[in-house]
Amino acid sequence: MVTALARIARLAGPPDLDAATVTALLWDTATTADRIEHVRARAGPDGIDILAFLDLTDPEEAHLRLRALVQRAIATTPRLRAWRVI
């Protein structure tokens, strides 16, 4: 199991989502193919940090899979449309 980190930020205006909501939206988007075992989000001054534990051995693959999950969540979840991976 390896960890991966991503950060998202709102394109304009103040943040309209909290970390718990982002975590729930990511779980709603995730599939078994994403290999996510645990995900946690934390709001900060520059956006929301997302830490995930993935059932993988390669850190680069874990990073790519988490980023793909976050991008997919942004693309398919109306509440995340104003957010981007940074």
GITADA-V944627 format. One record per run of one state. SS is the DSSP state (~ for helix, > for strand, _ for the rest). FROM is the first residue (numbers start at 0). LEN is the number of residues. Records with the same first field share a line. If there is no record, write none. Layout:
# GITADA-V944627
SS=FROM-LEN ; FROM-LEN
This chain:
# GITADA-V944627
_=0-1 ; 10-8 ; 29-2 ; 34-1 ; 44-2 ; 54-4 ; 76-1 ; 80-2 ; 85-1
>=1-9 ; 35-9 ; 46-8 ; 82-3
~=18-11 ; 31-3 ; 58-18 ; 77-3
